Amino acid sequence: MLQSMQYSLDIIQDEARQLVQKGLVSRQQPIYILCQFIPAREWACIENELERCNFLLRDRIGDLMGREDWDND
């Protein structure tokens, strides 16, 4: 029997960062856009973690990602 993966905020942020870097989503889009890239059976777990961390699905992906550090500045 498969167990659903536990999603921490760090994992969700990393996933969002990768999708932005690949150009698949924009930092300006709402967080709920991420559901297009995550299996439906896992989305409820992600929603719960986001809610626990006080994020709304209408918040921007950029807000979820937070401040980014650039190595090549």
C-alpha positions as CSV (number, residue, x, y, z in Angstrom):
1,M,0.0,0.0,0.0
2,L,1.4,3.4,-1.0
3,Q,1.6,6.1,1.6
4,S,1.1,9.7,0.5
5,M,4.2,11.8,0.7
6,Q,4.5,14.3,3.5
7,Y,5.0,17.8,2.1
8,S,6.8,20.3,4.2
9,L,6.8,24.0,3.3
10,D,10.5,23.6,2.2
11,I,9.6,20.9,-0.3
12,I,6.6,22.9,-1.7
13,Q,8.9,26.0,-2.0
14,D,11.5,24.0,-3.8
15,E,9.0,22.6,-6.3
16,A,7.6,26.1,-6.9
17,R,11.2,27.5,-7.4
18,Q,12.0,24.7,-10.0
19,L,8.8,25.4,-11.9
20,V,9.6,29.1,-12.0
21,Q,13.2,28.5,-13.1
22,K,11.9,26.2,-15.9
23,G,9.6,29.0,-17.0
24,L,6.5,26.8,-16.5
25,V,4.9,29.2,-14.0
26,S,5.4,32.9,-13.1
27,R,6.1,34.3,-9.7
28,Q,3.1,36.5,-10.3
29,Q,0.6,33.6,-10.7
30,P,-1.5,32.4,-7.8
31,I,-0.3,29.4,-5.8
32,Y,-3.3,27.2,-7.0
33,I,-1.6,27.1,-10.4
34,L,0.8,24.6,-8.9
35,C,-1.9,22.0,-8.8
36,Q,-1.4,21.5,-12.6
37,F,2.0,20.0,-11.8
38,I,1.2,17.9,-8.8
39,P,-0.7,14.7,-8.7
40,A,-4.4,15.2,-7.6
41,R,-4.0,12.6,-4.8
42,E,-1.2,14.7,-3.3
43,W,-2.7,18.1,-3.7
44,A,-4.9,17.9,-0.5
45,C,-1.7,17.3,1.5
46,I,-0.1,20.4,-0.1
47,E,-3.2,22.5,0.6
48,N,-3.2,21.4,4.2
49,E,0.5,22.3,4.6
50,L,0.0,25.7,2.9
51,E,-3.0,26.5,5.1
52,R,-1.0,25.4,8.2
53,C,1.7,27.9,7.2
54,N,-0.9,30.7,6.6
55,F,-0.7,30.7,2.8
56,L,-3.9,31.1,0.7
57,L,-4.2,29.5,-2.7
58,R,-4.8,33.0,-4.2
59,D,-1.5,34.2,-2.8
60,R,1.2,34.7,-5.4
61,I,3.9,32.0,-6.1
62,G,6.5,34.7,-5.4
63,D,5.1,35.2,-1.9
64,L,5.4,31.4,-1.3
65,M,9.0,31.3,-2.6
66,G,10.0,34.2,-0.4
67,R,13.3,36.0,-0.7
68,E,15.9,34.4,-3.0
69,D,19.6,34.6,-2.7
70,W,21.6,34.9,-5.9
71,D,25.1,33.5,-6.1
72,N,26.2,35.5,-9.2
73,D,25.4,39.0,-8.0
